[in-house]
Amino acid sequence: MQRIIKTINKKRLVRYKDGAEMYSMGMNKFQALAKDAGAILKIDRLVLVDLDVFDKYLESFRVM
């Protein structure tokens, strides 16, 4: 049997739907967190989230 290995391509910029799926959360929550993080880029009607900025923001919620 042949094994299929899924490669993960690390994207820097994603749309809301893709980001919410990547982080296993609802789209509304992802949108709110991205906005709070200042990670949103708007080009006309296209909205992208910068995952580098978003990841740094999420790290601020780490519980020690």
N, C-alpha and C positions, 0 to 999 in steps of 0.2 A: 504494500500500500504506500502510495506516495504522500508525503507530508507537505502541506501547504503552509508556508511561513508568511505571515502578513508583516510587511515592513511598515514602520511608522515614519512618515515624513513629517518632521517638525516644521510646521509653518509658523511664520512670525505674525502674519495678519490673517484673520479669519472673519467670516460673517457670524452674526449672532447664532444662527441655527447650528453651525458647525462647532462653535465654541461651547455652546450649551451641551452639546452631545459629548464633546471631548472631556468636559469637566463634570459630567453626570449630574447636571442640575437643570432646572426648568429655564426656559428662555427668558421669562420676566426677571428671574433672580440674576441670571447672567448679565442681562442688560443693565440692571441696577448696579451691580458690582462693577461692571466695566465703566459705567458713568462715574461712580464714586472714585474709581482708580485713576480717572483721567486718561483712559486707554482708548478712547473712541476717536476714530478718524473718519471725517465725512468728506466725500468727493461727490458733489451733486447729490444724487439720491442713493449712492452706494455708501454703506456704513460698514467700516471694518474695525476690529478690535486688535490692538497691539498686545500680543500675548506676553512679551517680555515685561511690559509695564504691569499687565494684569497679574502675572505670577509674583512679581515683587509685592504688589498690594496684598495678594492672598497670604503671603508669608507673614504679614503683620498680624494675622489672626491666630498664629500658632500658639498653642497652649503648652507651657513648660511643665 
